[in-house]
Amino acid sequence: MDSSKNAEKKITLHIMIEGGRTFTEEFVVKQKLQVVVNKTLENFSLTDVEKRNLTRADGSQLSDFKLTIEDLGLRDGETLRFLLKAAPKPDEPKKFA
């Protein structure tokens, strides 16, 4: 097997934000998740990264942006969700001591 091809292995990721808007890009698997986040922020002109959660389709949270795509085991064609964190539910009664 050609080892140089392996070093630059790329996968396509889809990153979805509110309204079902999706950004699709090819990434080298050795790149850090931070690169995916940065490209997504740039694509959608977002400035609220600290208000967002990055999750996989199964709901598992991706919070360590220093890990590589390969470390995280992301798959080719996978869709990630980069959505605003849910606000506390206002309909829950407040409990006072």
ZAVEX-239278 format. One record per atom (N, C-alpha, C): chain; atom name; residue in one letter; z, y, x. Coordinates in steps of 0.001 Angstrom, whole numbers. Each point is the difference from the previous one (the first is absolute). Layout:
% ZAVEX-239278
+--------+-------+-------+---------+---------+---------+
: drengu : fivex : dotor :      up :   north :    east :
+--------+-------+-------+---------+---------+---------+
:      A :    CA :     a :       Z :       Y :       X :
...
+--------+-------+-------+---------+---------+---------+
***
This chain:
% ZAVEX-239278
+--------+-------+-------+---------+---------+---------+
: drengu : fivex : dotor :      up :   north :    east :
+--------+-------+-------+---------+---------+---------+
:      A :     N :     m :       0 :   -1196 :     845 :
:      A :    CA :     m :       0 :    1196 :    -845 :
:      A :     C :     m :       0 :    1243 :     879 :
:      A :     N :     d :    -674 :    1021 :    -424 :
:      A :    CA :     d :    -123 :    1230 :     763 :
:      A :     C :     d :    1293 :     811 :    -129 :
:      A :     N :     s :     747 :     137 :    1102 :
:      A :    CA :     s :    1296 :     672 :     -52 :
:      A :     C :     s :    -133 :    1505 :    -214 :
:      A :     N :     s :   -1102 :     608 :     428 :
:      A :    CA :     s :    -162 :    1448 :    -202 :
:      A :     C :     s :    -171 :     304 :   -1488 :
:      A :     N :     k :    -620 :    -913 :    -716 :
:      A :    CA :     k :    -159 :     193 :   -1448 :
:      A :     C :     k :    1368 :     -63 :    -676 :
:      A :     N :     n :     835 :    -903 :     471 :
:      A :    CA :     n :    1329 :    -173 :    -556 :
:      A :     C :     n :     861 :    1244 :     221 :
:      A :     N :     a :    -146 :     644 :    1143 :
:      A :    CA :     a :     806 :    1171 :     341 :
:      A :     C :     a :    -269 :    1165 :    -956 :
:      A :     N :     e :   -1206 :      63 :    -512 :
:      A :    CA :     e :    -359 :    1105 :    -893 :
:      A :     C :     e :    -185 :    -470 :   -1438 :
:      A :     N :     k :     697 :   -1045 :    -382 :
:      A :    CA :     k :    -133 :    -513 :   -1358 :
:      A :     C :     k :     353 :    1095 :   -1000 :
:      A :     N :     k :    -864 :     154 :    -997 :
:      A :    CA :     k :     218 :    1030 :   -1012 :
:      A :     C :     k :     110 :    -634 :   -1377 :
:      A :     N :     i :     766 :     658 :    -834 :
:      A :    CA :     i :      68 :    -390 :   -1408 :
:      A :     C :     i :    -176 :    1254 :    -849 :
:      A :     N :     t :    -416 :    -208 :   -1226 :
:      A :    CA :     t :    -153 :    1098 :    -944 :
:      A :     C :     t :    1239 :      46 :    -884 :
:      A :     N :     l :     597 :    1179 :     -91 :
:      A :    CA :     l :    1148 :     200 :    -885 :
:      A :     C :     l :    -359 :    1036 :   -1051 :
:      A :     N :     h :     541 :    -191 :   -1189 :
:      A :    CA :     h :    -150 :     961 :   -1097 :
:      A :     C :     h :    1387 :     575 :    -240 :
:      A :     N :     i :     114 :    1321 :     -20 :
:      A :    CA :     i :    1290 :     639 :    -234 :
:      A :     C :     i :    -124 :     816 :   -1278 :
:      A :     N :     m :     832 :    -344 :    -975 :
:      A :    CA :     m :     -81 :     625 :   -1315 :
:      A :     C :     m :    1146 :     986 :    -203 :
:      A :     N :     i :    -343 :    1159 :    -564 :
:      A :    CA :     i :    1026 :     976 :    -371 :
:      A :     C :     i :     -54 :     192 :   -1516 :
:      A :     N :     e :     698 :    1013 :    -501 :
:      A :    CA :     e :      72 :     258 :   -1430 :
:      A :     C :     e :   -1401 :      94 :    -623 :
:      A :     N :     g :     -71 :    -383 :   -1246 :
:      A :    CA :     g :   -1255 :      98 :    -730 :
:      A :     C :     g :   -1015 :   -1050 :     414 :
:      A :     N :     g :     457 :    -989 :     767 :
:      A :    CA :     g :    -897 :   -1055 :     433 :
:      A :     C :     g :   -1005 :     433 :    1054 :
:      A :     N :     r :     196 :    1207 :     553 :
:      A :    CA :     r :    -919 :     463 :    1056 :
:      A :     C :     r :     241 :    -846 :    1243 :
:      A :     N :     t :   -1093 :    -480 :     581 :
:      A :    CA :     t :     108 :    -936 :    1117 :
:      A :     C :     t :    -800 :     478 :    1201 :
:      A :     N :     f :     596 :    -189 :    1168 :
:      A :    CA :     f :    -614 :     319 :    1285 :
:      A :     C :     f :    -225 :   -1331 :     701 :
:      A :     N :     t :   -1222 :    -246 :     436 :
:      A :    CA :     t :    -334 :   -1254 :     674 :
:      A :     C :     t :    -465 :     309 :    1408 :
:      A :     N :     e :     571 :    -736 :     961 :
:      A :    CA :     e :    -328 :     262 :    1412 :
:      A :     C :     e :     143 :   -1310 :     774 :
:      A :     N :     e :    -750 :     -84 :    1082 :
:      A :    CA :     e :     108 :   -1145 :     891 :
:      A :     C :     e :     975 :     370 :    1119 :
:      A :     N :     f :     929 :    -896 :     294 :
:      A :    CA :     f :    1004 :     248 :    1030 :
:      A :     C :     f :      26 :   -1157 :     996 :
:      A :     N :     v :     236 :     341 :    1263 :
:      A :    CA :     v :     223 :   -1018 :    1031 :
:      A :     C :     v :    1403 :    -558 :    -235 :
:      A :     N :     v :     136 :   -1332 :      16 :
:      A :    CA :     v :    1293 :    -619 :    -332 :
:      A :     C :     v :    1109 :     352 :     979 :
:      A :     N :     k :    -341 :     472 :    1180 :
:      A :    CA :     k :    1009 :     401 :     997 :
:      A :     C :     k :     525 :    1412 :    -262 :
:      A :     N :     q :    -611 :     716 :    -967 :
:      A :    CA :     q :     465 :    1358 :    -298 :
:      A :     C :     q :    1317 :     -60 :    -763 :
:      A :     N :     k :     799 :    1029 :     201 :
:      A :    CA :     k :    1281 :      89 :    -684 :
:      A :     C :     k :    -218 :     438 :   -1448 :
:      A :     N :     l :     935 :    -362 :    -848 :
:      A :    CA :     l :     -69 :     388 :   -1405 :
:      A :     C :     l :     -48 :    1522 :    -139 :
:      A :     N :     q :     592 :     717 :     960 :
:      A :    CA :     q :      -8 :    1467 :     -31 :
:      A :     C :     q :   -1436 :     529 :     -48 :
:      A :     N :     v :    -941 :    -679 :     667 :
:      A :    CA :     v :   -1405 :     424 :     -18 :
:      A :     C :     v :    -563 :     -98 :   -1422 :
:      A :     N :     v :     350 :   -1071 :    -707 :
:      A :    CA :     v :    -439 :    -177 :   -1384 :
:      A :     C :     v :     553 :    1134 :    -861 :
:      A :     N :     v :    1291 :     294 :     185 :
:      A :    CA :     v :     657 :    1067 :    -765 :
:      A :     C :     v :    -660 :    1353 :     304 :
:      A :     N :     n :    -197 :     291 :    1285 :
:      A :    CA :     n :    -601 :    1280 :     393 :
:      A :     C :     n :   -1392 :     179 :    -585 :
:      A :     N :     k :    -815 :   -1044 :      67 :
:      A :    CA :     k :   -1372 :      94 :    -531 :
:      A :     C :     k :      12 :     166 :   -1514 :
:      A :     N :     t :     954 :    -645 :    -661 :
:      A :    CA :     t :     117 :     134 :   -1455 :
:      A :     C :     t :     423 :    1416 :    -372 :
:      A :     N :     l :     996 :     539 :     711 :
:      A :    CA :     l :     454 :    1377 :    -255 :
:      A :     C :     l :   -1156 :     975 :     174 :
:      A :     N :     e :    -761 :    -196 :    1081 :
:      A :    CA :     e :   -1132 :     881 :     294 :
:      A :     C :     e :   -1083 :    -122 :   -1068 :
:      A :     N :     n :    -312 :   -1214 :    -403 :
:      A :    CA :     n :   -1056 :    -225 :    -987 :
:      A :     C :     n :     305 :     685 :   -1331 :
:      A :     N :     f :    1256 :     -82 :    -431 :
:      A :    CA :     f :     381 :     576 :   -1295 :
:      A :     C :     f :     642 :    1380 :     131 :
:      A :     N :     s :      41 :     554 :    1209 :
:      A :    CA :     s :     651 :    1293 :     264 :
:      A :     C :     s :    1431 :      23 :    -523 :
:      A :     N :     l :     752 :   -1051 :     288 :
:      A :    CA :     l :    1392 :    -108 :    -443 :
:      A :     C :     l :     933 :     556 :    1073 :
:      A :     N :     t :    1106 :     596 :    -441 :
:      A :    CA :     t :     999 :     523 :     940 :
:      A :     C :     t :    1397 :    -511 :    -335 :
:      A :     N :     d :      85 :    -941 :    -932 :
:      A :    CA :     d :    1305 :    -426 :    -514 :
:      A :     C :     d :     355 :   -1433 :     421 :
:      A :     N :     v :    -286 :    -329 :    1258 :
:      A :    CA :     v :     219 :   -1380 :     461 :
:      A :     C :     v :    1436 :    -472 :    -215 :
:      A :     N :     e :     978 :     900 :     167 :
:      A :    CA :     e :    1406 :    -416 :    -149 :
:      A :     C :     e :     356 :    -312 :   -1452 :
:      A :     N :     k :    -860 :     380 :    -946 :
:      A :    CA :     k :     259 :    -267 :   -1418 :
:      A :     C :     k :    -729 :   -1243 :    -489 :
:      A :     N :     r :    -621 :    -737 :     935 :
:      A :    CA :     r :    -836 :   -1131 :    -388 :
:      A :     C :     r :     518 :   -1319 :     560 :
:      A :     N :     n :    -321 :   -1068 :    -710 :
:      A :    CA :     n :     278 :   -1363 :     456 :
:      A :     C :     n :   -1325 :    -697 :     231 :
:      A :     N :     l :    -100 :    -734 :    1092 :
:      A :    CA :     l :   -1175 :    -822 :     267 :
:      A :     C :     l :     395 :   -1441 :    -279 :
:      A :     N :     t :    -706 :    -640 :    -941 :
:      A :    CA :     t :     331 :   -1365 :    -373 :
:      A :     C :     t :   -1252 :    -869 :     -51 :
:      A :     N :     r :     232 :   -1303 :     147 :
:      A :    CA :     r :   -1076 :    -969 :    -174 :
:      A :     C :     r :    -126 :    -303 :   -1486 :
:      A :     N :     a :   -1034 :    -734 :    -357 :
:      A :    CA :     a :    -254 :    -333 :   -1407 :
:      A :     C :     a :    1167 :    -753 :    -636 :
:      A :     N :     d :     737 :    -780 :     812 :
:      A :    CA :     d :    1132 :    -763 :    -544 :
:      A :     C :     d :    1264 :     848 :    -140 :
:      A :     N :     g :     -99 :    1286 :     368 :
:      A :    CA :     g :    1139 :     904 :    -140 :
:      A :     C :     g :     860 :     114 :    1242 :
:      A :     N :     s :    -266 :    -825 :    1021 :
:      A :    CA :     s :     816 :     101 :    1212 :
:      A :     C :     s :    -303 :    1303 :     726 :
:      A :     N :     q :    1060 :     672 :     408 :
:      A :    CA :     q :    -126 :    1324 :     605 :
:      A :     C :     q :    -352 :     -86 :    1485 :
:      A :     N :     l :    -898 :     867 :     424 :
:      A :    CA :     l :    -379 :     127 :    1410 :
:      A :     C :     l :     585 :    1316 :     490 :
:      A :     N :     s :    1123 :     -81 :     710 :
:      A :    CA :     s :     687 :    1232 :     376 :
:      A :     C :     s :      19 :     258 :    1503 :
:      A :     N :     d :    -324 :   -1010 :     802 :
:      A :    CA :     d :       3 :     188 :    1449 :
:      A :     C :     d :   -1427 :     275 :     464 :
:      A :     N :     f :    -342 :    1286 :      82 :
:      A :    CA :     f :   -1365 :     408 :     326 :
:      A :     C :     f :    -345 :    -228 :    1468 :
:      A :     N :     k :     990 :    -462 :     800 :
:      A :    CA :     k :    -257 :    -273 :    1419 :
:      A :     C :     k :    -579 :   -1400 :     213 :
:      A :     N :     l :     104 :    -853 :   -1028 :
:      A :    CA :     l :    -552 :   -1349 :     101 :
:      A :     C :     l :   -1518 :      48 :    -134 :
:      A :     N :     t :    -671 :    -971 :     614 :
:      A :    CA :     t :   -1459 :     -40 :    -109 :
:      A :     C :     t :    -414 :    -716 :   -1285 :
:      A :     N :     i :   -1247 :     201 :    -352 :
:      A :    CA :     i :    -567 :    -672 :   -1168 :
:      A :     C :     i :     130 :   -1513 :     172 :
:      A :     N :     e :    -239 :    -455 :    1222 :
:      A :    CA :     e :     107 :   -1423 :     308 :
:      A :     C :     e :    1445 :    -487 :    -138 :
:      A :     N :     d :     966 :     780 :     531 :
:      A :    CA :     d :    1423 :    -358 :    -105 :
:      A :     C :     d :     409 :    -209 :   -1455 :
:      A :     N :     l :    -530 :     840 :    -867 :
:      A :    CA :     l :     369 :     -38 :   -1409 :
:      A :     C :     l :    -735 :   -1091 :    -766 :
:      A :     N :     g :   -1029 :    -569 :     619 :
:      A :    CA :     g :    -753 :   -1070 :    -658 :
:      A :     C :     g :    -872 :     485 :   -1133 :
:      A :     N :     l :    -432 :    1262 :      74 :
:      A :    CA :     l :    -876 :     518 :   -1054 :
:      A :     C :     l :   -1333 :    -737 :      63 :
:      A :     N :     r :    -579 :    -241 :   -1168 :
:      A :    CA :     r :   -1223 :    -787 :     -91 :
:      A :     C :     r :   -1219 :     880 :    -274 :
:      A :     N :     d :   -1147 :    -473 :     465 :
:      A :    CA :     d :   -1257 :     689 :    -240 :
:      A :     C :     d :    -223 :     147 :   -1499 :
:      A :     N :     g :    -292 :    1221 :    -431 :
:      A :    CA :     g :    -255 :     261 :   -1415 :
:      A :     C :     g :    1254 :     269 :    -818 :
:      A :     N :     e :    1157 :      26 :     651 :
:      A :    CA :     e :    1264 :     208 :    -720 :
:      A :     C :     e :     101 :    1439 :    -503 :
:      A :     N :     t :     615 :     157 :   -1162 :
:      A :    CA :     t :     242 :    1327 :    -561 :
:      A :     C :     t :    1477 :     340 :     137 :
:      A :     N :     l :     276 :    1139 :     634 :
:      A :    CA :     l :    1369 :     506 :     125 :
:      A :     C :     l :     171 :    1137 :    -983 :
:      A :     N :     r :    1223 :     200 :    -448 :
:      A :    CA :     r :     292 :    1116 :    -918 :
:      A :     C :     r :     840 :    1028 :     757 :
:      A :     N :     f :    -454 :    1246 :     -34 :
:      A :    CA :     f :     702 :    1092 :     683 :
:      A :     C :     f :     369 :    1016 :   -1072 :
:      A :     N :     l :    1016 :    -334 :    -770 :
:      A :    CA :     l :     333 :     762 :   -1204 :
:      A :     C :     l :    1280 :     798 :     174 :
:      A :     N :     l :      96 :    1044 :    -806 :
:      A :    CA :     l :    1222 :     798 :      -8 :
:      A :     C :     l :    1167 :    -876 :    -421 :
:      A :     N :     k :    1145 :     210 :     652 :
:      A :    CA :     k :    1204 :    -757 :    -344 :
:      A :     C :     k :     392 :     345 :   -1428 :
:      A :     N :     a :     452 :   -1001 :    -710 :
:      A :    CA :     a :     414 :     218 :   -1383 :
:      A :     C :     a :    1233 :     888 :     -34 :
:      A :     N :     a :     -29 :     962 :    -882 :
:      A :    CA :     a :    1172 :     863 :    -185 :
:      A :     C :     a :    1062 :    -804 :    -734 :
:      A :     N :     p :    1266 :     371 :     160 :
:      A :    CA :     p :    1051 :    -710 :    -759 :
:      A :     C :     p :    -301 :      87 :   -1486 :
:      A :     N :     k :     250 :   -1074 :    -703 :
:      A :    CA :     k :    -319 :     -29 :   -1435 :
:      A :     C :     k :     947 :     922 :    -768 :
:      A :     N :     p :    -545 :    1010 :    -672 :
:      A :    CA :     p :     856 :     954 :    -711 :
:      A :     C :     p :     585 :    -568 :   -1292 :
:      A :     N :     d :    -567 :   -1125 :    -487 :
:      A :    CA :     d :     466 :    -513 :   -1281 :
:      A :     C :     d :    1259 :    -862 :     109 :
:      A :     N :     e :     438 :    -243 :    1232 :
:      A :    CA :     e :    1232 :    -773 :     164 :
:      A :     C :     e :    1207 :     918 :    -228 :
:      A :     N :     p :     949 :    -446 :    -820 :
:      A :    CA :     p :    1166 :     863 :    -248 :
:      A :     C :     p :     803 :     201 :    1286 :
:      A :     N :     k :     459 :    1193 :     184 :
:      A :    CA :     k :     808 :     312 :    1183 :
:      A :     C :     k :    1414 :    -530 :    -226 :
:      A :     N :     k :     550 :    -608 :    1032 :
:      A :    CA :     k :    1356 :    -521 :    -108 :
:      A :     C :     k :     919 :     934 :     772 :
:      A :     N :     f :    1003 :     492 :    -679 :
:      A :    CA :     f :     967 :     895 :     630 :
:      A :     C :     f :    1323 :    -725 :     166 :
:      A :     N :     a :     672 :     270 :    1101 :
:      A :    CA :     a :    1295 :    -651 :     251 :
:      A :     C :     a :    1087 :     654 :    -813 :
+--------+-------+-------+---------+---------+---------+
***
